């Protein structure tokens, strides 16, 4: 018995409950607008009071705006617009964490005005995206989808089909030009140089001395890269400065035997110019994972071209990598809301944290 006549165990238990309830009251409200696996929900619930959108399809915009009125933190899938309308619907919002490397769906000016920090998920998908770029670099010149369809249609070995009709182009020992030799570009370079003995050219805003030493990469002007490369791989982020950057004047400088590969952002390329270059034979083919408008329209002429490999923006789409991206998004958000270091804050908003 305690001095006040209570049972010591009951008093301790009641205090523990009170402390737990007080701690719970201090946790920030968070809305998760994308599916999270159970282990990441458990991690998030250690630091926040979350509510979830658990449906397989994307959350309707109207539903999202209704749900976030009390949210201090928000986790969103890549591509979900974080704009003035959304910020107005969430007056308590302090941080938005996107499950993507790219953050062109953030209205950075509006977020800065409101003092809302934005985070993203770099690094964890570099190797997975690099794998896909190499897959496109093999599939397009070796005509993998086209010839797969031929075999499945029962046309292999038919009389009157010359063997030359199935010839492709070698990848090994070819010249690879990477426009944007960042982390993913370096992962591509490692595979291309060490795995396929390719010669590496690159164009960047600044020199990459480490890549030059590791992979024998040669820095050159963009025009020189375009004229010399058998494969031009675009790895540029989509920003106001890069939107519509790559177009007719660039395709005209490429070899007529060259392949154009884009697994970064479709908005960096003027797609009508790419279509024209392919139709007119100014380049030999393309491998694409991204487009100006996504999902790509069924009427897009790129989908009708046998020399173009078209994928549905799957650069990071493996179970392991998507889990790692979601885990990093959770860590980013909880770090910002708790005021601890370690979050991957987007460069333009880094001073807000």
Secondary structure as UniProt FT lines:
FT   TURN            3..4
FT   HELIX           8..26
FT   STRAND          28..32
FT   HELIX           38..45
FT   TURN            46..47
FT   STRAND          48..52
FT   HELIX           61..67
FT   TURN            68..70
FT   STRAND          73..77
FT   TURN            78..79
FT   HELIX           84..89
FT   TURN            91..92
FT   STRAND          95..99
FT   TURN            104..105
FT   HELIX           108..114
FT   STRAND          117..119
FT   TURN            124..125
FT   HELIX           126..139
FT   TURN            140..143
FT   HELIX           144..152
FT   TURN            153..154
FT   TURN            156..157
FT   TURN            159..160
FT   HELIX           163..166
FT   TURN            172..173
FT   STRAND          175..179
FT   HELIX           183..196
FT   STRAND          199..203
FT   HELIX           209..215
FT   STRAND          218..219
FT   HELIX           222..228
FT   STRAND          231..234
FT   TURN            240..244
FT   HELIX           248..251
FT   TURN            252..253
FT   TURN            256..257
FT   STRAND          259..262
FT   HELIX           266..268
FT   HELIX           271..279
FT   TURN            280..281
FT   STRAND          285..288
FT   TURN            298..299
FT   HELIX           301..304
FT   TURN            306..307
FT   STRAND          308..310
FT   TURN            315..316
FT   HELIX           319..338
FT   HELIX           347..352
//
